[in-house]
Amino acid sequence: MSEQSEMQINPTRAKHLSENLSHVLSQIKSANTSGKNVRLIAVSKLKPANDILALHNSPSSHTHFGENYSQELLEKASLLPNTINWHFIGALQTNKCRPLAESIPNLFSVSSVDSTKKADGLEKGRKKLVEENGEEIKAKLRVLVQVNTSGEEEKSGVSPTDAASLCEHIMTSCPHLELGGLMTIGAIARSKATTKETENEDFEQLRKVRDAVATQLGIEEEKLELSMGMSSDFEAAVKQGSTEVRVGTTIFGERPARGDAKVKEDVAEEKK
């Protein structure tokens, strides 16, 4: 019997998660005045695989899930169906890029590329995966260039002026990667101050960087997605042109401390 078939899902918990997900999707739809498709990444970091399976199963049938820690993603990917599209959205160490890309066939995207070394590591990993699996791995690994739009020293991401150079490197030197667009996290203070009616400076900055990169590299702007917006500000992000949002606590609830987190719950607890 597989790990998946053994995994217990608490019906009460599954219903609660499904309702949360539906509410977020409804909010995205209301905020989306452009008519563009907006991808919802359900950020499942520090939440058990049981929760992910509950949302991946019918009736929710959600496919896009995001993780912040490479080891946690590797463990969950081994437990869950390969029909899930995994997004790595956390800060990624250079030495973890190749192992991550070569170990997870259904790794859909890496959203935090901010150096040529990281891009090259992901390229090597995806190339090895393709060589070992042949026709089973048809799609390139989608990557996003993370831009530090707030200028905070502690924030990851390339400076706005260096974004085009990294994008060009991915396009010309990484044949197993696909440049999907740009991503930002932005300043927490700006995120907290953002409302449905106000614009976020970081989101506006990323849009300007995207437009500049598209012009410099001769790419249609629409070909470069904007990944911005999290639980506290995703509606404003969608209104400002985001085509991908990352929502965690609004769907899954508050996260446990990292040391208390379980990759899989042995018993489906009676909880909401």
Number of C-alpha atoms within 10 A of each C-alpha: 5 8 12 14 9 9 19 19 20 17 15 14 19 21 16 15 22 22 14 17 22 14 14 20 15 12 14 21 16 12 18 21 12 12 8 13 11 20 15 22 22 28 27 23 24 22 23 17 25 26 20 24 22 23 21 20 13 10 10 16 13 21 18 21 24 25 24 18 15 19 12 18 24 16 13 19 20 13 19 19 15 14 11 19 18 25 25 22 24 17 18 20 11 17 12 15 23 21 18 22 24 21 16 18 21 18 23 21 23 28 24 27 30 24 20 17 14 19 27 20 21 28 25 20 23 30 22 18 20 18 13 12 12 10 9 11 16 11 15 19 25 17 25 27 26 28 29 25 24 21 16 11 8 7 16 21 26 22 16 20 11 15 22 21 16 19 26 15 15 24 15 10 13 22 14 21 25 18 21 20 23 25 30 26 23 25 17 11 8 16 23 11 12 19 16 13 9 11 17 21 16 23 29 15 18 27 23 13 21 26 16 18 26 19 13 12 13 9 14 11 16 13 12 19 20 27 29 26 27 23 17 18 21 26 24 25 30 28 20 22 21 25 23 21 25 24 23 23 17 17 20 23 13 11 14 12 8 10 7 9 15 15 17 18 16 13 11 16 13 10 10 13
